[in-house]
Amino acid sequence: MVDSAAQPDAGHRAKRLFVEMLREEWRLHRELLGGSRFGLFPLVVAGLVAGAVELLAFVGIGADSVVTGLHGLALVFGIHTGSIGFVGRDALQDLLGDVTLLVFSGRTLPLSQRALLATFVVKDVVYYALLFLLPMAAGLLPAALLRGAVGISAVPLLWATLTATFVLGVGITLAGVGLGGRGKAGLAALAGFGVAGVAAWLADLPVVAYTPYGVFGAPTLPHVVGALTLVGGVFLVGGLLFEPQSRRTTRTEKPLFRRLHARVSDAVAVKTLLDVHRSDGGLWKLLFSGGILYAVTVALVSLAGRITGVEPAVGVSFGTVLGLTGFTTYNWLTQADGVESYLAHPIDTGGVLRGKLRAFLLLGPLVGLAFYALALARHGAGLLDALTGALLLVGVACYIFGVTVYLAGLSPNEFLFDTGLFLGFGAAMALPLVPVLVIGFALSPVPVSLLAGLSAFGAVLGLVGFGLYRRSIPKWTRHHRGG
């Protein structure tokens, strides 16, 4: 008989698991992303933030605008990290082959599922707070030390509020997944929260003041308590309702493959579409990601209007930014497989990439255009401005697809921490898109001749994207043949 006193308690097991998770996260990133290159990533982030602060100061924009953008990035990053809620259940349903994430292995580890989830979330918060959010906050140090643009005490406060914003993003996704898995009642509650949030925003209620971002602007006790209550409430909902295991003991799917294949005529494209459709969250994942980007775009357009005193051109501004949905859509299209999963079939690397292209063309531009139509309905735009924005959106989406495939193949998430890919992708996005955004934000109403030029530029971007895609086929063919 085993002495129970000799067995480690749940707290000790959770602590040991936390340490091992943290160590494995670091090891995995170092091995996958080139060791020393990965180690330089925090320095790159700090340098980019510091450069953005100085560049914006040069054109008369204060550091507070950068702080707003950083909180937006932290929220989006947290929401993306929380998307483990979608991936985890798919892993258990064998969508990812023989992969089962450690955080969802409660049946084999001596810890409850909720303890595993809590440990995993704490690990992510600690890891990314040090690797990603601390360098973002440190990017304000040059402005604080050299120009006195912000106080030195603002840097640790910024780190704290960025971390809290990241945690809020994770909690939003987990709560959304938890409510979405509760049937009609859960979906109704989720819709109710969304409507309440939009109504509060439209009514100009001071809800932002009681978020972590509001705490940075005014760190008063009511704001701190309100922010902590918000973050805690979101996580309470997510923790109580989130279930990584599917409730369905059996799963029946309609025989859609042949019907889709008769229309699409590409087996890889059909498989990709079915993988997304049958995975947890289905096609709603794409709309969820697009909705986040739409909200960020609304905030950017509003901020640009306040800074420049000029009402931005809706078509050009929204079209350019919403074209970035091409990246999130491609990310979901490549979530479930890689070239290796096709090795047992008579399909080469080029065939896999061609299938991904066709699946992307069927979904990618449509996601962005759906939210673009919403932007036009809400903000209004002239006919030529609207048409130009639509062309820019499709062109930017196809350009992002080409750049992503060329740089990362079927592993777009590698952009996040591979310093070389991160810089390459950032430069490839900034060079063509920043000038267009400057025109859209500061030169409204855009002259007809310039709108014609931007329309042509959108078409050129799309062609460049397809050119990069074509060049990526021999590149990744050589890569996979070489092992």
Secondary structure as a PSIPRED ss2 file (coil, helix, strand):
# PSIPRED VFORMAT (PSIPRED V4.0)

   1 M C   1.000  0.000  0.000
   2 V C   1.000  0.000  0.000
   3 D C   1.000  0.000  0.000
   4 S H   0.000  1.000  0.000
   5 A H   0.000  1.000  0.000
   6 A H   0.000  1.000  0.000
   7 Q C   1.000  0.000  0.000
   8 P C   1.000  0.000  0.000
   9 D C   1.000  0.000  0.000
  10 A H   0.000  1.000  0.000
  11 G H   0.000  1.000  0.000
  12 H H   0.000  1.000  0.000
  13 R H   0.000  1.000  0.000
  14 A H   0.000  1.000  0.000
  15 K H   0.000  1.000  0.000
  16 R H   0.000  1.000  0.000
  17 L H   0.000  1.000  0.000
  18 F H   0.000  1.000  0.000
  19 V H   0.000  1.000  0.000
  20 E H   0.000  1.000  0.000
  21 M H   0.000  1.000  0.000
  22 L H   0.000  1.000  0.000
  23 R H   0.000  1.000  0.000
  24 E H   0.000  1.000  0.000
  25 E H   0.000  1.000  0.000
  26 W H   0.000  1.000  0.000
  27 R H   0.000  1.000  0.000
  28 L H   0.000  1.000  0.000
  29 H H   0.000  1.000  0.000
  30 R H   0.000  1.000  0.000
  31 E H   0.000  1.000  0.000
  32 L H   0.000  1.000  0.000
  33 L C   1.000  0.000  0.000
  34 G C   1.000  0.000  0.000
  35 G C   1.000  0.000  0.000
  36 S H   0.000  1.000  0.000
  37 R H   0.000  1.000  0.000
  38 F H   0.000  1.000  0.000
  39 G H   0.000  1.000  0.000
  40 L C   1.000  0.000  0.000
  41 F H   0.000  1.000  0.000
  42 P H   0.000  1.000  0.000
  43 L H   0.000  1.000  0.000
  44 V H   0.000  1.000  0.000
  45 V H   0.000  1.000  0.000
  46 A H   0.000  1.000  0.000
  47 G H   0.000  1.000  0.000
  48 L H   0.000  1.000  0.000
  49 V H   0.000  1.000  0.000
  50 A H   0.000  1.000  0.000
  51 G H   0.000  1.000  0.000
  52 A H   0.000  1.000  0.000
  53 V H   0.000  1.000  0.000
  54 E H   0.000  1.000  0.000
  55 L H   0.000  1.000  0.000
  56 L H   0.000  1.000  0.000
  57 A H   0.000  1.000  0.000
  58 F H   0.000  1.000  0.000
  59 V C   1.000  0.000  0.000
  60 G C   1.000  0.000  0.000
  61 I C   1.000  0.000  0.000
  62 G C   1.000  0.000  0.000
  63 A H   0.000  1.000  0.000
  64 D H   0.000  1.000  0.000
  65 S H   0.000  1.000  0.000
  66 V H   0.000  1.000  0.000
  67 V H   0.000  1.000  0.000
  68 T H   0.000  1.000  0.000
  69 G H   0.000  1.000  0.000
  70 L H   0.000  1.000  0.000
  71 H H   0.000  1.000  0.000
  72 G H   0.000  1.000  0.000
  73 L H   0.000  1.000  0.000
  74 A H   0.000  1.000  0.000
  75 L H   0.000  1.000  0.000
  76 V H   0.000  1.000  0.000
  77 F H   0.000  1.000  0.000
  78 G H   0.000  1.000  0.000
  79 I H   0.000  1.000  0.000
  80 H H   0.000  1.000  0.000
  81 T H   0.000  1.000  0.000
  82 G C   1.000  0.000  0.000
  83 S C   1.000  0.000  0.000
  84 I H   0.000  1.000  0.000
  85 G H   0.000  1.000  0.000
  86 F H   0.000  1.000  0.000
  87 V H   0.000  1.000  0.000
  88 G H   0.000  1.000  0.000
  89 R H   0.000  1.000  0.000
  90 D H   0.000  1.000  0.000
  91 A H   0.000  1.000  0.000
  92 L H   0.000  1.000  0.000
  93 Q C   1.000  0.000  0.000
  94 D C   1.000  0.000  0.000
  95 L C   1.000  0.000  0.000
  96 L C   1.000  0.000  0.000
  97 G C   1.000  0.000  0.000
  98 D C   1.000  0.000  0.000
  99 V C   1.000  0.000  0.000
 100 T C   1.000  0.000  0.000
 101 L C   1.000  0.000  0.000
 102 L H   0.000  1.000  0.000
 103 V H   0.000  1.000  0.000
 104 F H   0.000  1.000  0.000
 105 S C   1.000  0.000  0.000
 106 G C   1.000  0.000  0.000
 107 R C   1.000  0.000  0.000
 108 T C   1.000  0.000  0.000
 109 L C   1.000  0.000  0.000
 110 P C   1.000  0.000  0.000
 111 L C   1.000  0.000  0.000
 112 S C   1.000  0.000  0.000
 113 Q H   0.000  1.000  0.000
 114 R H   0.000  1.000  0.000
 115 A H   0.000  1.000  0.000
 116 L H   0.000  1.000  0.000
 117 L H   0.000  1.000  0.000
 118 A H   0.000  1.000  0.000
 119 T H   0.000  1.000  0.000
 120 F H   0.000  1.000  0.000
 121 V H   0.000  1.000  0.000
 122 V H   0.000  1.000  0.000
 123 K H   0.000  1.000  0.000
 124 D H   0.000  1.000  0.000
 125 V H   0.000  1.000  0.000
 126 V H   0.000  1.000  0.000
 127 Y H   0.000  1.000  0.000
 128 Y H   0.000  1.000  0.000
 129 A H   0.000  1.000  0.000
 130 L H   0.000  1.000  0.000
 131 L H   0.000  1.000  0.000
 132 F H   0.000  1.000  0.000
 133 L H   0.000  1.000  0.000
 134 L H   0.000  1.000  0.000
 135 P H   0.000  1.000  0.000
 136 M H   0.000  1.000  0.000
 137 A H   0.000  1.000  0.000
 138 A H   0.000  1.000  0.000
 139 G C   1.000  0.000  0.000
 140 L C   1.000  0.000  0.000
 141 L H   0.000  1.000  0.000
 142 P H   0.000  1.000  0.000
 143 A H   0.000  1.000  0.000
 144 A H   0.000  1.000  0.000
 145 L H   0.000  1.000  0.000
 146 L H   0.000  1.000  0.000
 147 R H   0.000  1.000  0.000
 148 G C   1.000  0.000  0.000
 149 A C   1.000  0.000  0.000
 150 V C   1.000  0.000  0.000
 151 G C   1.000  0.000  0.000
 152 I C   1.000  0.000  0.000
 153 S C   1.000  0.000  0.000
 154 A H   0.000  1.000  0.000
 155 V H   0.000  1.000  0.000
 156 P H   0.000  1.000  0.000
 157 L H   0.000  1.000  0.000
 158 L H   0.000  1.000  0.000
 159 W H   0.000  1.000  0.000
 160 A H   0.000  1.000  0.000
 161 T H   0.000  1.000  0.000
 162 L H   0.000  1.000  0.000
 163 T H   0.000  1.000  0.000
 164 A H   0.000  1.000  0.000
 165 T H   0.000  1.000  0.000
 166 F H   0.000  1.000  0.000
 167 V H   0.000  1.000  0.000
 168 L H   0.000  1.000  0.000
 169 G H   0.000  1.000  0.000
 170 V H   0.000  1.000  0.000
 171 G H   0.000  1.000  0.000
 172 I H   0.000  1.000  0.000
 173 T H   0.000  1.000  0.000
 174 L H   0.000  1.000  0.000
 175 A H   0.000  1.000  0.000
 176 G H   0.000  1.000  0.000
 177 V H   0.000  1.000  0.000
 178 G H   0.000  1.000  0.000
 179 L H   0.000  1.000  0.000
 180 G H   0.000  1.000  0.000
 181 G C   1.000  0.000  0.000
 182 R C   1.000  0.000  0.000
 183 G H   0.000  1.000  0.000
 184 K H   0.000  1.000  0.000
 185 A H   0.000  1.000  0.000
 186 G H   0.000  1.000  0.000
 187 L H   0.000  1.000  0.000
 188 A H   0.000  1.000  0.000
 189 A H   0.000  1.000  0.000
 190 L H   0.000  1.000  0.000
 191 A H   0.000  1.000  0.000
 192 G H   0.000  1.000  0.000
 193 F H   0.000  1.000  0.000
 194 G H   0.000  1.000  0.000
 195 V H   0.000  1.000  0.000
 196 A H   0.000  1.000  0.000
 197 G H   0.000  1.000  0.000
 198 V H   0.000  1.000  0.000
 199 A H   0.000  1.000  0.000
 200 A H   0.000  1.000  0.000
 201 W H   0.000  1.000  0.000
 202 L H   0.000  1.000  0.000
 203 A C   1.000  0.000  0.000
 204 D C   1.000  0.000  0.000
 205 L C   1.000  0.000  0.000
 206 P C   1.000  0.000  0.000
 207 V H   0.000  1.000  0.000
 208 V H   0.000  1.000  0.000
 209 A H   0.000  1.000  0.000
 210 Y H   0.000  1.000  0.000
 211 T C   1.000  0.000  0.000
 212 P H   0.000  1.000  0.000
 213 Y H   0.000  1.000  0.000
 214 G H   0.000  1.000  0.000
 215 V H   0.000  1.000  0.000
 216 F H   0.000  1.000  0.000
 217 G H   0.000  1.000  0.000
 218 A C   1.000  0.000  0.000
 219 P C   1.000  0.000  0.000
 220 T C   1.000  0.000  0.000
 221 L H   0.000  1.000  0.000
 222 P H   0.000  1.000  0.000
 223 H H   0.000  1.000  0.000
 224 V H   0.000  1.000  0.000
 225 V H   0.000  1.000  0.000
 226 G H   0.000  1.000  0.000
 227 A H   0.000  1.000  0.000
 228 L H   0.000  1.000  0.000
 229 T H   0.000  1.000  0.000
 230 L H   0.000  1.000  0.000
 231 V H   0.000  1.000  0.000
 232 G H   0.000  1.000  0.000
 233 G H   0.000  1.000  0.000
 234 V H   0.000  1.000  0.000
 235 F H   0.000  1.000  0.000
 236 L H   0.000  1.000  0.000
 237 V H   0.000  1.000  0.000
 238 G H   0.000  1.000  0.000
 239 G H   0.000  1.000  0.000
 240 L H   0.000  1.000  0.000
 241 L H   0.000  1.000  0.000
 242 F C   1.000  0.000  0.000
 243 E C   1.000  0.000  0.000
 244 P C   1.000  0.000  0.000
 245 Q C   1.000  0.000  0.000
 246 S C   1.000  0.000  0.000
 247 R C   1.000  0.000  0.000
 248 R C   1.000  0.000  0.000
 249 T C   1.000  0.000  0.000
 250 T C   1.000  0.000  0.000
 251 R C   1.000  0.000  0.000
 252 T C   1.000  0.000  0.000
 253 E C   1.000  0.000  0.000
 254 K C   1.000  0.000  0.000
 255 P C   1.000  0.000  0.000
 256 L C   1.000  0.000  0.000
 257 F H   0.000  1.000  0.000
 258 R H   0.000  1.000  0.000
 259 R H   0.000  1.000  0.000
 260 L H   0.000  1.000  0.000
 261 H H   0.000  1.000  0.000
 262 A H   0.000  1.000  0.000
 263 R H   0.000  1.000  0.000
 264 V H   0.000  1.000  0.000
 265 S C   1.000  0.000  0.000
 266 D C   1.000  0.000  0.000
 267 A H   0.000  1.000  0.000
 268 V H   0.000  1.000  0.000
 269 A H   0.000  1.000  0.000
 270 V H   0.000  1.000  0.000
 271 K H   0.000  1.000  0.000
 272 T H   0.000  1.000  0.000
 273 L H   0.000  1.000  0.000
 274 L H   0.000  1.000  0.000
 275 D H   0.000  1.000  0.000
 276 V H   0.000  1.000  0.000
 277 H H   0.000  1.000  0.000
 278 R H   0.000  1.000  0.000
 279 S C   1.000  0.000  0.000
 280 D C   1.000  0.000  0.000
 281 G C   1.000  0.000  0.000
 282 G C   1.000  0.000  0.000
 283 L C   1.000  0.000  0.000
 284 W H   0.000  1.000  0.000
 285 K H   0.000  1.000  0.000
 286 L H   0.000  1.000  0.000
 287 L H   0.000  1.000  0.000
 288 F H   0.000  1.000  0.000
 289 S H   0.000  1.000  0.000
 290 G H   0.000  1.000  0.000
 291 G H   0.000  1.000  0.000
 292 I H   0.000  1.000  0.000
 293 L H   0.000  1.000  0.000
 294 Y H   0.000  1.000  0.000
 295 A H   0.000  1.000  0.000
 296 V H   0.000  1.000  0.000
 297 T H   0.000  1.000  0.000
 298 V H   0.000  1.000  0.000
 299 A H   0.000  1.000  0.000
 300 L H   0.000  1.000  0.000
 301 V H   0.000  1.000  0.000
 302 S H   0.000  1.000  0.000
 303 L H   0.000  1.000  0.000
 304 A H   0.000  1.000  0.000
 305 G H   0.000  1.000  0.000
 306 R H   0.000  1.000  0.000
 307 I H   0.000  1.000  0.000
 308 T H   0.000  1.000  0.000
 309 G C   1.000  0.000  0.000
 310 V C   1.000  0.000  0.000
 311 E C   1.000  0.000  0.000
 312 P C   1.000  0.000  0.000
 313 A C   1.000  0.000  0.000
 314 V H   0.000  1.000  0.000
 315 G H   0.000  1.000  0.000
 316 V H   0.000  1.000  0.000
 317 S H   0.000  1.000  0.000
 318 F H   0.000  1.000  0.000
 319 G H   0.000  1.000  0.000
 320 T H   0.000  1.000  0.000
 321 V H   0.000  1.000  0.000
 322 L H   0.000  1.000  0.000
 323 G C   1.000  0.000  0.000
 324 L C   1.000  0.000  0.000
 325 T H   0.000  1.000  0.000
 326 G H   0.000  1.000  0.000
 327 F H   0.000  1.000  0.000
 328 T H   0.000  1.000  0.000
 329 T H   0.000  1.000  0.000
 330 Y H   0.000  1.000  0.000
 331 N H   0.000  1.000  0.000
 332 W H   0.000  1.000  0.000
 333 L H   0.000  1.000  0.000
 334 T C   1.000  0.000  0.000
 335 Q C   1.000  0.000  0.000
 336 A C   1.000  0.000  0.000
 337 D C   1.000  0.000  0.000
 338 G C   1.000  0.000  0.000
 339 V H   0.000  1.000  0.000
 340 E H   0.000  1.000  0.000
 341 S H   0.000  1.000  0.000
 342 Y H   0.000  1.000  0.000
 343 L C   1.000  0.000  0.000
 344 A C   1.000  0.000  0.000
 345 H C   1.000  0.000  0.000
 346 P C   1.000  0.000  0.000
 347 I C   1.000  0.000  0.000
 348 D C   1.000  0.000  0.000
 349 T H   0.000  1.000  0.000
 350 G H   0.000  1.000  0.000
 351 G H   0.000  1.000  0.000
 352 V H   0.000  1.000  0.000
 353 L H   0.000  1.000  0.000
 354 R H   0.000  1.000  0.000
 355 G H   0.000  1.000  0.000
 356 K H   0.000  1.000  0.000
 357 L H   0.000  1.000  0.000
 358 R H   0.000  1.000  0.000
 359 A H   0.000  1.000  0.000
 360 F H   0.000  1.000  0.000
 361 L H   0.000  1.000  0.000
 362 L H   0.000  1.000  0.000
 363 L H   0.000  1.000  0.000
 364 G H   0.000  1.000  0.000
 365 P H   0.000  1.000  0.000
 366 L H   0.000  1.000  0.000
 367 V H   0.000  1.000  0.000
 368 G H   0.000  1.000  0.000
 369 L H   0.000  1.000  0.000
 370 A H   0.000  1.000  0.000
 371 F H   0.000  1.000  0.000
 372 Y H   0.000  1.000  0.000
 373 A H   0.000  1.000  0.000
 374 L H   0.000  1.000  0.000
 375 A H   0.000  1.000  0.000
 376 L H   0.000  1.000  0.000
 377 A H   0.000  1.000  0.000
 378 R H   0.000  1.000  0.000
 379 H H   0.000  1.000  0.000
 380 G C   1.000  0.000  0.000
 381 A C   1.000  0.000  0.000
 382 G C   1.000  0.000  0.000
 383 L H   0.000  1.000  0.000
 384 L H   0.000  1.000  0.000
 385 D H   0.000  1.000  0.000
 386 A H   0.000  1.000  0.000
 387 L H   0.000  1.000  0.000
 388 T H   0.000  1.000  0.000
 389 G H   0.000  1.000  0.000
 390 A H   0.000  1.000  0.000
 391 L H   0.000  1.000  0.000
 392 L H   0.000  1.000  0.000
 393 L H   0.000  1.000  0.000
 394 V H   0.000  1.000  0.000
 395 G H   0.000  1.000  0.000
 396 V H   0.000  1.000  0.000
 397 A H   0.000  1.000  0.000
 398 C H   0.000  1.000  0.000
 399 Y H   0.000  1.000  0.000
 400 I H   0.000  1.000  0.000
 401 F H   0.000  1.000  0.000
 402 G H   0.000  1.000  0.000
 403 V H   0.000  1.000  0.000
 404 T H   0.000  1.000  0.000
 405 V H   0.000  1.000  0.000
 406 Y H   0.000  1.000  0.000
 407 L H   0.000  1.000  0.000
 408 A H   0.000  1.000  0.000
 409 G C   1.000  0.000  0.000
 410 L C   1.000  0.000  0.000
 411 S C   1.000  0.000  0.000
 412 P H   0.000  1.000  0.000
 413 N H   0.000  1.000  0.000
 414 E H   0.000  1.000  0.000
 415 F H   0.000  1.000  0.000
 416 L H   0.000  1.000  0.000
 417 F C   1.000  0.000  0.000
 418 D C   1.000  0.000  0.000
 419 T H   0.000  1.000  0.000
 420 G H   0.000  1.000  0.000
 421 L H   0.000  1.000  0.000
 422 F H   0.000  1.000  0.000
 423 L H   0.000  1.000  0.000
 424 G H   0.000  1.000  0.000
 425 F H   0.000  1.000  0.000
 426 G H   0.000  1.000  0.000
 427 A H   0.000  1.000  0.000
 428 A H   0.000  1.000  0.000
 429 M H   0.000  1.000  0.000
 430 A H   0.000  1.000  0.000
 431 L H   0.000  1.000  0.000
 432 P H   0.000  1.000  0.000
 433 L H   0.000  1.000  0.000
 434 V H   0.000  1.000  0.000
 435 P H   0.000  1.000  0.000
 436 V H   0.000  1.000  0.000
 437 L H   0.000  1.000  0.000
 438 V H   0.000  1.000  0.000
 439 I H   0.000  1.000  0.000
 440 G H   0.000  1.000  0.000
 441 F H   0.000  1.000  0.000
 442 A H   0.000  1.000  0.000
 443 L C   1.000  0.000  0.000
 444 S C   1.000  0.000  0.000
 445 P C   1.000  0.000  0.000
 446 V C   1.000  0.000  0.000
 447 P C   1.000  0.000  0.000
 448 V H   0.000  1.000  0.000
 449 S H   0.000  1.000  0.000
 450 L H   0.000  1.000  0.000
 451 L H   0.000  1.000  0.000
 452 A H   0.000  1.000  0.000
 453 G H   0.000  1.000  0.000
 454 L H   0.000  1.000  0.000
 455 S H   0.000  1.000  0.000
 456 A H   0.000  1.000  0.000
 457 F H   0.000  1.000  0.000
 458 G H   0.000  1.000  0.000
 459 A H   0.000  1.000  0.000
 460 V H   0.000  1.000  0.000
 461 L H   0.000  1.000  0.000
 462 G H   0.000  1.000  0.000
 463 L H   0.000  1.000  0.000
 464 V H   0.000  1.000  0.000
 465 G H   0.000  1.000  0.000
 466 F H   0.000  1.000  0.000
 467 G H   0.000  1.000  0.000
 468 L H   0.000  1.000  0.000
 469 Y H   0.000  1.000  0.000
 470 R H   0.000  1.000  0.000
 471 R H   0.000  1.000  0.000
 472 S H   0.000  1.000  0.000
 473 I H   0.000  1.000  0.000
 474 P H   0.000  1.000  0.000
 475 K H   0.000  1.000  0.000
 476 W H   0.000  1.000  0.000
 477 T H   0.000  1.000  0.000
 478 R H   0.000  1.000  0.000
 479 H H   0.000  1.000  0.000
 480 H H   0.000  1.000  0.000
 481 R H   0.000  1.000  0.000
 482 G C   1.000  0.000  0.000
 483 G C   1.000  0.000  0.000
